[in-house]
Amino acid sequence: MDITIVGGGVCGLALAHELAPDHRVTVLESSPGPRGGGYMIDFFGPGFVAAERMGVLEELRLRGHVFDGVRYGLPDGSDSGTIDAGPLVEAAGGRYFSILRPEVELGLLAQLPDSVDLRYGTRVVEVEDVGPERAAVVTAGGEVLTSDLVVACDGVRSPVREQVAPGHGPILPMGYRAASYLYEDPQLAHELGERMLMSDSIQRVGWLYAADVDQVGVMFAERVDRQGTERPVPDPDRLCRRFSGLHPQIDRALTHVPDSFYDDLVAQSHAPRWSRGRVVLAGDAAHAPSLLAGQGTSLAIAGAEALARSLRAAGPHIEVGLAEYERRWRPTAEKVRRSGRLSASAFIPATTFQLRVQQVGRRAMGLPGVSRLLSRQFVAA
Ligand SMILES: Cc1cc2nc3c(=O)[nH]c(=O)nc-3n(C[C@H](O)[C@H](O)[C@H](O)COP(=O)(O)OP(=O)(O)OC[C@H]3O[C@@H](n4cnc5c(N)ncnc54)[C@H](O)[C@@H]3O)c2cc1C
């Protein structure tokens, strides 16, 4: 059958990879090429297992890295503690690595079958269930594509969600805003070495890591009002003002903020149904857990694989396949979304008291057995 995928991010590419052997697949992606810029994600959980089954894991692993751990830094440049990654990797049975988000896209692209018609620079402006058994998309250029199934993999702010599940279109902000960028700084990359740096601070937090021998990755997050849903406008001056003084190395990285960088509210998405007629949601469009769960990319890959598997098993009975996808996959997606909500209040300490509690917790992580236990709980979440 003909399948149109809206969005060539992690979910869209993973889905195209899985559907290509059985179907004619077109992927419409609004950006002019693979999206660059990005942050380091932890890759483990259901997506890791799915990537293994899809035969793309080695490609991703080659592009990934295992850090020694995290060190916590204070404004005077001293460290207040460290956490080792070893127990986490061990608890995940070695099925864990860090990888830059754009590298996940590039890894999936490298493995994409030639039969997939991937069109960059093509923005979809309308998706419609035109029945019987057909759906259509309209591009900004005015082209209309009809197919047997349209899959919206267009991210957490997907407008298609409102169509499929009326009243559930808006994102669900978690009370944080995050920004990230990469820049060239071999000297700082060398100084950072194998440990990520995280600021030990309240209300706002900064992370630095060596993305490779030449590049430094920077990420910031701050507490914000939960009410707004508008995407913030990236502003380098604001970023510098807001996050200076956390740590001398972070201040150095703040002198290299590019004009354009990732900046958005930390948010989840929820839809009580994932399909309507021949239009179905996948990845963040269906079930974004937010960066607080640390598994958005993992879920996007595993959800894509689950959808492809259900469609394969249902053969020509597409509605049966869509219902089965939701029945099998929703419990896992909901569990991860819940864990994201549970960690929301503790993500960045709001007060000095909360900060002290976290510092004591970090010291306890160093005790025999405790770090192993907590790592197991984190991986199981
Ligand atoms: C700061 C931050 C840190 C994160 N950390 C982690 C982490 O540690 N671990 C983890 O697993 N996950 C993490 N995530 C989440 C992860 O990046 C996403 O959950 C994951 O990439 C979801 O993939 P997706 O393909 O569903 O959506 P997206 O990656 O958002 O892709 C959607 C694609 O659709 C395209 N698109 C949108 N609208 C249209 C349109 N109208 N027409 C055509 N194309 C369109 C977009 O250009 C984009 O390429 C983090 C996210 C953020 C913001």
The ligand as a Gaussian input file, in Angstrom:
#p B3LYP/6-31G(d) Opt

LIG

0 1
 C       16.439000      19.373000      25.321000
 C       15.940000      17.972000      25.051000
 C       16.615000      16.880000      25.581000
 C       16.140000      15.592000      25.317000
 N       16.794000      14.541000      25.885000
 C       16.407000      13.289000      25.587000
 C       17.101000      12.168000      26.157000
 O       18.020000      12.304000      26.975000
 N       16.731000      10.922000      25.791000
 C       15.724000      10.747000      24.887000
 O       15.454000       9.597000      24.546000
 N       15.006000      11.783000      24.381000
 C       15.315000      13.046000      24.690000
 N       14.616000      14.104000      24.180000
 C       13.415000      13.887000      23.357000
 C       13.650000      13.477000      21.880000
 O       14.492000      14.344000      21.166000
 C       12.288000      13.410000      21.147000
 O       11.345000      12.898000      22.030000
 C       12.370000      12.479000      19.941000
 O       13.298000      13.008000      19.027000
 C       10.987000      12.295000      19.239000
 O       11.099000      12.086000      17.857000
 P        9.921000      12.459000      16.819000
 O       10.460000      12.030000      15.495000
 O        8.630000      11.920000      17.293000
 O        9.751000      14.045000      16.846000
 P       10.760000      15.172000      16.365000
 O       12.160000      14.785000      16.636000
 O       10.263000      16.449000      16.918000
 O       10.591000      15.192000      14.754000
 C        9.480000      15.748000      14.085000
 C        9.896000      16.073000      12.652000
 O        8.746000      16.500000      11.938000
 C        9.090000      17.620000      11.151000
 N        7.869000      18.379000      10.915000
 C        7.125000      19.067000      11.829000
 N        6.042000      19.611000      11.250000
 C        6.095000      19.256000       9.940000
 C        5.264000      19.533000       8.831000
 N        4.158000      20.288000       8.961000
 N        5.598000      19.023000       7.608000
 C        6.713000      18.261000       7.457000
 N        7.553000      17.976000       8.487000
 C        7.245000      18.469000       9.712000
 C       10.125000      18.359000      11.978000
 O       10.939000      19.202000      11.193000
 C       10.918000      17.192000      12.570000
 O       11.991000      16.795000      11.770000
 C       15.008000      15.390000      24.476000
 C       14.346000      16.495000      23.955000
 C       14.784000      17.777000      24.256000
 C       14.028000      18.953000      23.713000

